[in-house]
């Protein structure tokens, strides 16, 4: 996989939304894949295919059902409109946010778009320290996995992820992703110096060797 090609294929945007509980930050990431709407939809909703590019998942992937990604978030499926969109809660570490996924046709393929919505009051301190890359780099990795799954099959597969993360190529991917989320942060109105410092911290966290990484 050409890391810079994958990074450049992704669009990233930051915005806000007003929820009943207050103002929320909205992180949007998307990529166009050379695949049909039906194939992309099946790849991101079929419990047998999701582990091939993201994480093992268990539970009930129907509206009202609970799901759980192994070692990561879980939640409740709140809405589903096949093969166009679905929404779910994203519960992890005692906190709750939301994801909304949209699949739509484009002239050159199918666009997969994910919005991650989190209350500003829940993340402002963490955002000030690490910026949007703290969430965005993980989603960049997910879109890369989906690109591998829908494409040639060459690239990073879940069973090779741990080794790849520690490789020079993995570190370059995280660095470029962190820099692109810094750019999105600045485009959304963040102070350039503050956004750059936050990006440097999150890149350092993602690229630290296991011996140097701080305990969670």
C-alpha positions in Angstrom: 0.0 0.0 0.0 1.2 3.5 -0.8 0.7 5.4 2.4 0.5 8.9 1.0 -1.9 7.8 -1.7 -4.3 6.4 0.9 -3.9 9.5 3.1 -4.7 11.8 0.1 -7.7 9.8 -0.9 -9.5 10.7 2.3 -11.5 13.9 3.0 -11.6 15.3 6.5 -13.8 18.0 8.0 -14.5 19.4 11.4 -17.7 21.2 12.5 -20.3 21.6 15.2 -23.9 20.5 15.9 -26.3 21.5 18.6 -27.9 18.5 20.4 -30.5 18.5 23.1 -27.6 18.0 25.6 -25.6 20.9 24.2 -23.1 21.8 21.6 -21.2 18.9 20.0 -18.1 18.6 17.9 -18.5 16.7 14.6 -15.6 15.0 12.9 -16.4 13.9 9.4 -14.2 11.5 7.3 -14.9 10.0 3.9 -13.5 8.2 1.0 -14.7 7.1 -2.4 -14.1 3.4 -3.2 -14.2 1.6 -6.5 -17.1 -0.6 -5.5 -20.9 -0.6 -5.7 -23.1 0.9 -3.1 -24.4 -2.6 -2.2 -20.8 -3.9 -1.7 -19.7 -1.0 0.5 -22.9 -1.3 2.5 -22.5 -5.0 3.0 -18.9 -4.5 4.0 -19.7 -2.1 6.8 -22.9 -3.8 8.1 -22.3 -7.6 7.7 -20.9 -9.1 10.9 -18.9 -11.6 8.9 -17.2 -9.0 6.8 -16.6 -6.2 9.4 -13.7 -8.2 11.2 -11.9 -8.6 7.9 -11.1 -4.8 7.7 -12.0 -3.3 11.2 -12.4 -5.3 14.4 -14.3 -8.5 15.5 -17.8 -7.5 16.4 -20.5 -9.3 18.4 -24.1 -8.6 19.3 -27.3 -7.7 17.4 -26.7 -5.5 14.4 -30.3 -4.5 14.0 -32.2 -1.3 15.1 -32.4 -1.4 18.9 -29.7 -4.1 19.2 -26.5 -3.8 21.1 -23.1 -4.4 19.5 -19.6 -4.6 20.8 -16.2 -4.3 19.0 -13.6 -6.4 20.6 -11.3 -4.3 22.8 -13.0 -1.1 21.7 -16.4 0.6 21.7 -19.9 -0.8 21.8 -23.3 0.7 21.7 -26.9 0.6 20.4 -28.0 0.7 16.7 -30.4 3.7 16.6 -31.3 4.0 13.0 -30.8 2.0 9.7 -31.9 2.9 6.2 -30.3 0.2 3.9 -28.3 0.7 1.8 -27.9 4.4 2.5 -27.2 5.1 6.2 -27.2 4.0 9.8 -26.6 5.6 13.2 -25.5 4.2 16.5 -24.2 5.2 19.9 -20.4 4.9 20.4 -19.8 3.9 24.1 -16.2 3.6 25.3 -14.4 4.2 28.6 -17.5 5.2 30.4 -18.4 7.9 27.9 -20.9 8.1 25.0 -20.8 9.7 21.6 -22.5 8.9 18.3 -21.6 7.7 14.8 -23.5 8.2 11.6 -22.5 6.4 8.4 -23.7 7.3 5.0 -23.1 5.3 1.8 -23.8 7.1 -1.5 -23.1 6.7 -5.2 -20.6 8.9 -7.0 -19.5 9.0 -10.7 -16.3 7.1 -9.9 -17.6 4.7 -7.3 -19.2 4.8 -3.8 -18.5 7.3 -1.0 -18.3 6.0 2.5 -18.8 8.8 5.0 -18.6 8.6 8.8 -19.5 11.4 11.2 -18.3 11.0 14.8 -20.3 13.3 17.1 -19.3 14.0 20.7 -20.4 16.6 23.2 -17.9 19.4 23.4 -18.1 19.4 27.2 -16.9 15.8 27.2 -13.8 16.3 25.1 -12.7 19.9 25.2 -9.8 19.3 27.6 -8.6 16.2 25.7 -9.1 18.1 22.4 -7.0 21.0 23.6 -4.2 18.5 24.4 -4.3 16.1 21.4 -6.6 17.8 18.9 -9.0 15.9 16.5 -6.3 13.4 15.6 -7.0 11.6 18.8 -10.2 10.4 17.2 -9.4 11.0 13.5 -6.2 8.9 13.3 -8.2 5.8 14.4 -10.9 6.4 11.8 -8.2 7.0 9.1 -6.9 3.5 10.0 -10.5 2.1 9.6 -10.9 3.7 6.1 -7.5 2.3 5.1 -8.7 -1.2 6.2 -11.8 -0.8 4.2 -9.8 0.3 1.2 -7.7 -2.9 1.5 -10.8 -5.1 1.9 -12.7 -3.6 -1.1 -9.6 -3.3 -3.3 -6.9 -5.7 -4.2 -6.6 -7.2 -0.8 -3.0 -5.9 -0.6 -2.2 -3.7 2.4 -2.8 -3.9 6.1 -5.2 -6.6 7.2 -6.4 -6.9 10.9 -4.2 -9.9 11.6 -1.1 -7.9 10.5 -2.1 -4.7 12.2 0.1 -5.0 15.3 3.3 -5.5 13.4 2.4 -2.8 10.9 1.7 -0.2 13.6 5.3 -0.6 14.9 6.8 -0.4 11.4 8.3 2.7 9.7 5.4 2.6 7.2 2.8 2.6 10.0 4.5 5.5 11.8 4.5 7.4 8.5 0.8 6.8 8.1 0.0 8.0 11.6 2.3 11.1 11.1 0.6 12.1 7.8 -2.9 11.4 9.3 -2.1 13.6 12.3 -0.8 16.4 10.0 -4.0 16.3 7.9 -6.2 16.5 11.0 -4.1 19.5 12.1 -4.9 21.1 8.8 -8.6 20.4 9.2 -8.5 21.8 12.7 -6.9 25.1 11.4 -9.4 25.2 8.5 -12.2 25.0 11.1 -10.8 28.1 12.9 -8.3 26.7 15.4 -5.2 28.7 16.2 -2.4 27.4 14.1 0.2 27.2 16.8 -2.2 25.4 19.2 -3.4 23.0 16.5 0.2 22.2 15.5 1.3 21.5 19.1 -1.7 19.2 19.7 -0.9 17.4 16.5 2.7 16.9 17.5 1.5 15.4 20.8 -1.0 13.0 19.3 1.5 11.9 16.6 4.1 11.2 19.3 1.6 9.1 21.2 0.7 7.0 18.1 4.3 6.6 17.0 6.0 5.9 20.4 7.7 2.6 20.8 5.9 0.2 23.2 8.8 0.7 25.7 8.4 4.5 25.6 4.6 4.7 25.4 2.9 5.9 28.6 0.6 3.5 30.5 -3.1 4.0 29.6 
